[in-house]
Amino acid sequence: MTRVAAVDCGTNSIRLLVADADPATGSLTELDRRMKIVRLGQDVDRTGRLAPEALERTFAACREYAEVIRDLGVEAPARLRFVATSASRDAENRADFVRGVVDILGVEPEVITGDQEAEFSFTGATKELGGAGDGTSPFEEPYLVVDIGGGSTEFVVGDGAVRAARSVDIGCVRMTERHLVRDGKVVDPPTPGQVTAIKADIAAALDVVEETVPLHEARTLVGLAGSVTTVAAVALGLSSYDPAAIHHARIPVEKVREITGDLLTSTHEQRAASPVMHPGRVDVIAAGALVLLSIMERTGAPDVVVSEHDILDGIAWSVAADAH
């Protein structure tokens, strides 16, 4: 067993996983998994820069994570990997971000490409599904893994290994800031024209994805990240967020359509009243749900298999592989 730590710093959230990995058995024993909404990508789509307050929120979370990593005895930095995704790829001042992370955690964040992000997501989501391409998986292969982040969404098709992947800029934060913000505030609820504009952006991005990723060849749609898991929690009628109930739940497209419609016609207060809604997702969940619904409608998927295991687990597995 190898004790590893993985940090995934995205546009909306920063997450930590500390786990004992056993490559021989394919088991990943979770010791600590936590998430902070830091909105690192605040206004990046408009300004091209990471805001000072967004950087400080992120660094505060890093300081908390450094304590957890130390307390759990991870051999850092050798067994720690910090991956940064869409927002830091886009930012002119990403050097400030890199310097702050190195000062706090002693490891340089890897600003990975969208394709690398997609491969990590695929590994994290499918390693435990079984089969490895040999037909024994309880879920029909090939898989289409969709990771709806804050700044971008990754699409990966594979059956034991990645066959094709693409990342496009239709994350929930980016769509919200691009189309639903007026005078610095999110419009509640969005107008029909704003919803139409988001749909057009998503449709154009899906056209790009289909140039290289065979979306319609997939037999199982696997959905990752907070927008998907939150929609699942609402669909399941949970009284509080329960990862065990959400993990591998199948949510029919009809239910996703119903929830998306509700989110797009609700106010901030109505969304915030949901017992499964993280405060940091209240303003961006409608756009995230619309991305998910658009993908399901484009591919004809009858349902989405929701996974609580995602890019973070894939990063952890990569650390374990490097250790052997």
C-alpha positions as CSV (number, residue, x, y, z in Angstrom):
1,M,0.0,0.0,0.0
2,T,1.2,3.5,-0.9
3,R,-0.2,6.5,1.0
4,V,-0.7,9.3,-1.5
5,A,-2.3,12.8,-1.6
6,A,-4.0,14.4,-4.6
7,V,-5.2,18.0,-5.0
8,D,-7.5,19.0,-7.8
9,C,-7.8,22.8,-8.2
10,G,-10.5,23.7,-10.6
11,T,-12.3,26.8,-11.6
12,N,-14.9,26.6,-8.8
13,S,-13.5,24.3,-6.2
14,I,-10.3,22.9,-4.7
15,R,-10.4,19.3,-3.4
16,L,-8.1,17.0,-1.5
17,L,-7.9,13.2,-1.4
18,V,-5.6,11.3,0.9
19,A,-5.7,7.5,0.3
20,D,-3.9,4.3,0.6
21,A,-3.5,2.8,-2.9
22,D,-2.9,-0.8,-3.8
23,P,-2.1,-1.1,-7.5
24,A,-2.0,-4.9,-7.2
25,T,-5.7,-5.2,-6.2
26,G,-6.9,-1.9,-7.7
27,S,-8.2,-0.7,-4.4
28,L,-8.1,2.9,-3.2
29,T,-8.8,3.2,0.5
30,E,-9.9,6.7,1.3
31,L,-8.6,8.4,4.4
32,D,-9.7,12.0,3.9
33,R,-11.7,13.6,1.1
34,R,-12.7,17.3,1.3
35,M,-13.7,20.2,-0.8
36,K,-13.7,24.0,-0.6
37,I,-15.6,26.3,-3.0
38,V,-13.0,29.0,-3.7
39,R,-14.1,30.2,-7.2
40,L,-10.5,30.6,-8.4
41,G,-11.9,31.3,-11.8
42,Q,-13.9,34.3,-10.7
43,D,-14.1,36.7,-13.7
44,V,-11.3,34.9,-15.6
45,D,-13.4,34.6,-18.7
46,R,-13.8,38.4,-18.7
47,T,-10.5,39.7,-17.4
48,G,-8.0,36.9,-18.3
49,R,-6.5,37.2,-14.8
50,L,-6.9,35.5,-11.4
51,A,-8.5,37.9,-9.0
52,P,-6.5,38.7,-5.8
53,E,-9.4,37.7,-3.5
54,A,-9.8,34.4,-5.5
55,L,-6.1,33.6,-5.0
56,E,-6.3,34.3,-1.3
57,R,-9.3,32.0,-0.9
58,T,-7.4,29.3,-2.7
59,F,-4.3,29.8,-0.6
60,A,-6.3,29.6,2.6
61,A,-7.7,26.2,1.5
62,C,-4.1,25.1,0.6
63,R,-2.9,25.9,4.1
64,E,-5.7,23.8,5.6
65,Y,-4.9,20.9,3.2
66,A,-1.2,21.1,4.1
67,E,-2.1,20.4,7.7
68,V,-4.2,17.4,6.7
69,I,-1.4,16.0,4.5
70,R,1.1,16.4,7.3
71,D,-1.1,14.9,10.0
72,L,-1.9,11.8,7.9
73,G,1.8,11.1,7.3
74,V,1.9,11.5,3.5
75,E,5.5,11.6,2.3
76,A,5.4,15.1,0.7
77,P,6.2,16.3,-1.9
78,A,7.2,12.9,-3.3
79,R,3.7,11.3,-2.8
80,L,1.7,14.5,-3.4
81,R,0.4,15.7,-6.8
82,F,-1.3,19.0,-7.3
83,V,-3.2,19.4,-10.5
84,A,-4.7,22.7,-11.7
85,T,-7.2,22.9,-14.4
86,S,-9.2,25.3,-16.5
87,A,-9.0,28.7,-14.7
88,S,-5.2,28.6,-14.2
89,R,-4.7,27.5,-17.8
90,D,-6.4,30.7,-19.0
91,A,-4.9,33.2,-16.5
92,E,-2.2,35.8,-17.5
93,N,-1.0,35.9,-13.9
94,R,-0.8,32.2,-13.3
95,A,2.8,32.6,-12.0
96,D,1.3,34.2,-8.8
97,F,-0.8,31.1,-8.3
98,V,2.1,28.7,-8.9
99,R,4.4,30.7,-6.4
100,G,1.7,30.6,-3.7
101,V,1.1,26.9,-4.0
102,V,4.8,26.1,-3.9
103,D,5.3,28.3,-0.8
104,I,2.4,26.5,1.1
105,L,2.6,22.9,-0.1
106,G,6.2,22.5,-1.4
107,V,5.0,21.2,-4.7
108,E,4.5,23.0,-8.0
109,P,1.0,22.8,-9.4
110,E,0.8,21.0,-12.7
111,V,-1.3,23.1,-15.1
112,I,-2.5,20.2,-17.2
113,T,-4.0,20.2,-20.6
114,G,-7.6,19.4,-21.2
115,D,-6.7,16.0,-22.7
116,Q,-4.7,15.1,-19.5
117,E,-7.6,16.2,-17.4
118,A,-9.9,14.0,-19.4
119,E,-7.6,10.9,-18.9
120,F,-7.4,11.4,-15.1
121,S,-11.2,11.8,-15.0
122,F,-11.7,8.6,-17.0
123,T,-9.3,6.6,-14.8
124,G,-10.9,7.8,-11.6
125,A,-14.4,7.2,-12.7
126,T,-14.0,3.8,-14.4
127,K,-11.3,1.9,-12.6
128,E,-13.7,0.5,-10.1
129,L,-16.5,-0.2,-12.7
130,G,-14.7,-3.4,-13.6
131,G,-14.4,-5.2,-16.9
132,A,-11.2,-3.5,-18.1
133,G,-12.6,-4.0,-21.6
134,D,-13.1,-7.8,-21.1
135,G,-16.9,-7.7,-21.1
136,T,-17.3,-8.5,-17.4
137,S,-18.3,-5.0,-16.2
138,P,-21.9,-4.7,-14.8
139,F,-22.0,-1.5,-16.8
140,E,-22.1,-1.7,-20.6
141,E,-19.0,-0.6,-22.4
142,P,-17.7,1.6,-24.0
143,Y,-18.2,4.4,-21.5
144,L,-18.6,8.1,-22.1
145,V,-17.2,9.9,-19.1
146,V,-18.3,13.5,-18.8
147,D,-16.7,15.8,-16.2
148,I,-18.7,19.1,-15.9
149,G,-16.3,21.5,-14.2
150,G,-16.5,25.2,-13.5
151,G,-14.6,26.4,-16.5
152,S,-14.6,23.4,-18.9
153,T,-16.2,20.0,-19.5
154,E,-14.2,16.9,-20.5
155,F,-15.5,14.2,-22.7
156,V,-13.8,10.8,-22.8
157,V,-14.8,7.6,-24.6
158,G,-13.1,4.4,-23.7
159,D,-13.5,0.7,-22.7
160,G,-10.7,-0.1,-20.3
161,A,-8.5,2.6,-21.9
162,V,-9.1,6.0,-23.4
163,R,-10.0,5.9,-27.1
164,A,-10.7,9.6,-27.6
165,A,-11.0,12.7,-25.4
166,R,-11.8,16.4,-25.8
167,S,-12.1,19.4,-23.4
168,V,-14.3,22.3,-24.2
169,D,-15.0,25.6,-22.4
170,I,-18.6,25.0,-21.3
171,G,-18.2,24.8,-17.5
172,C,-21.0,25.9,-15.1
173,V,-19.1,29.0,-13.8
174,R,-18.0,30.1,-17.3
175,M,-21.6,29.7,-18.7
176,T,-23.1,31.6,-15.7
177,E,-20.6,34.5,-15.9
178,R,-20.8,34.7,-19.7
179,H,-24.6,34.7,-20.0
180,L,-26.4,35.1,-16.6
181,V,-24.5,38.0,-14.9
182,R,-25.8,41.5,-15.2
183,D,-24.2,44.4,-13.3
184,G,-22.2,42.0,-11.2
185,K,-25.2,39.9,-10.2
186,V,-26.6,36.6,-11.4
187,V,-30.0,37.1,-13.0
188,D,-32.7,35.2,-11.1
189,P,-34.3,33.5,-12.8
190,P,-32.6,33.8,-16.2
191,T,-34.6,35.1,-19.1
192,P,-35.6,32.8,-22.0
193,G,-33.1,34.7,-24.2
194,Q,-30.3,34.0,-21.8
195,V,-31.1,30.3,-21.6
196,T,-31.2,30.2,-25.4
197,A,-27.7,31.7,-25.5
198,I,-26.3,29.1,-23.1
199,K,-27.9,26.3,-25.2
200,A,-26.3,27.7,-28.3
201,D,-22.9,27.8,-26.7
202,I,-23.2,24.3,-25.5
203,A,-24.5,23.0,-28.9
204,A,-21.5,24.6,-30.6
205,A,-19.1,23.0,-28.2
206,L,-20.7,19.6,-28.6
207,D,-20.3,20.0,-32.4
208,V,-16.5,20.5,-31.7
209,V,-16.4,17.5,-29.4
210,E,-18.1,15.3,-32.0
211,E,-15.3,16.1,-34.5
212,T,-12.9,13.8,-32.6
213,V,-14.9,11.9,-29.9
214,P,-17.5,9.3,-31.0
215,L,-20.2,10.3,-28.5
216,H,-22.8,8.0,-30.0
217,E,-20.7,4.9,-29.8
218,A,-20.8,4.9,-25.9
219,R,-23.3,2.6,-24.2
220,T,-23.0,4.0,-20.7
221,L,-22.9,7.7,-19.8
222,V,-20.9,8.4,-16.6
223,G,-21.3,11.9,-15.1
224,L,-18.8,13.5,-12.7
225,A,-18.4,16.5,-10.5
226,G,-20.6,18.8,-8.5
227,S,-23.2,19.8,-11.0
228,V,-24.0,16.2,-11.8
229,T,-23.9,14.9,-8.2
230,T,-26.1,17.8,-7.0
231,V,-28.7,17.1,-9.7
232,A,-28.5,13.4,-8.6
233,A,-29.0,14.3,-5.0
234,V,-32.1,16.4,-5.9
235,A,-33.4,13.6,-8.1
236,L,-33.1,11.1,-5.3
237,G,-34.9,13.3,-2.9
238,L,-32.2,13.2,-0.3
239,S,-32.6,15.2,2.9
240,S,-28.9,15.8,3.1
241,Y,-26.0,15.2,0.7
242,D,-25.1,11.5,0.9
243,P,-22.2,10.4,-1.3
244,A,-22.9,6.7,-0.7
245,A,-26.5,7.1,-2.0
246,I,-25.4,9.2,-5.0
247,H,-22.4,7.0,-6.1
248,H,-23.5,4.9,-9.1
249,A,-27.1,6.0,-9.0
250,R,-28.8,6.0,-12.4
251,I,-30.7,9.2,-13.1
252,P,-33.1,9.1,-16.1
253,V,-33.0,11.8,-18.7
254,E,-36.6,12.7,-17.9
255,K,-35.7,13.5,-14.3
256,V,-32.7,15.6,-15.4
257,R,-35.0,17.5,-17.7
258,E,-37.5,18.2,-15.0
259,I,-34.8,19.3,-12.5
260,T,-33.1,21.5,-15.0
261,G,-36.4,23.2,-15.8
262,D,-37.0,23.8,-12.1
263,L,-33.5,25.3,-11.6
264,L,-33.8,27.6,-14.6
265,T,-37.1,29.1,-13.4
266,S,-36.1,29.4,-9.7
267,T,-34.6,32.2,-7.7
268,H,-31.4,32.2,-5.7
269,E,-33.4,31.8,-2.4
270,Q,-35.3,28.8,-3.8
271,R,-32.2,27.0,-5.0
272,A,-30.4,27.8,-1.7
273,A,-33.3,26.2,0.2
274,S,-32.5,22.8,-1.1
275,P,-31.0,20.6,1.7
276,V,-28.4,19.1,-0.8
277,M,-27.2,22.4,-2.3
278,H,-23.7,23.5,-1.4
279,P,-23.8,27.3,-0.9
280,G,-21.0,27.7,-3.5
281,R,-23.1,26.0,-6.2
282,V,-26.4,28.0,-5.8
283,D,-25.6,30.5,-8.5
284,V,-24.0,28.1,-11.0
285,I,-26.1,24.9,-10.7
286,A,-28.7,25.9,-13.3
287,A,-26.0,26.3,-16.0
288,G,-24.3,23.1,-14.9
289,A,-27.6,21.1,-15.1
290,L,-28.3,22.5,-18.6
291,V,-24.9,21.3,-19.7
292,L,-25.7,17.8,-18.4
293,L,-29.2,17.8,-20.0
294,S,-27.8,19.0,-23.4
295,I,-25.2,16.2,-23.4
296,M,-27.9,13.6,-22.6
297,E,-30.2,14.9,-25.3
298,R,-27.3,15.1,-27.9
299,T,-26.2,11.5,-27.2
300,G,-29.6,10.0,-26.7
301,A,-28.5,8.6,-23.3
302,P,-31.5,7.2,-21.4
303,D,-29.8,7.9,-18.1
304,V,-26.6,9.0,-16.4
305,V,-24.6,6.9,-14.0
306,V,-23.3,9.3,-11.4
307,S,-19.9,8.8,-9.9
308,E,-18.4,10.3,-6.8
309,H,-15.0,9.1,-8.0
310,D,-13.5,11.4,-10.6
311,I,-10.3,13.3,-11.6
312,L,-9.2,13.4,-8.0
313,D,-9.1,9.6,-7.8
314,G,-7.3,9.5,-11.2
315,I,-4.6,11.8,-9.8
316,A,-4.2,9.6,-6.8
317,W,-3.7,6.6,-8.9
318,S,-1.1,8.4,-11.0
319,V,0.9,9.1,-7.9
320,A,0.7,5.4,-6.8
321,A,1.8,4.3,-10.3
322,D,4.8,6.6,-10.1
323,A,5.8,5.1,-6.7
324,H,6.1,1.6,-8.2
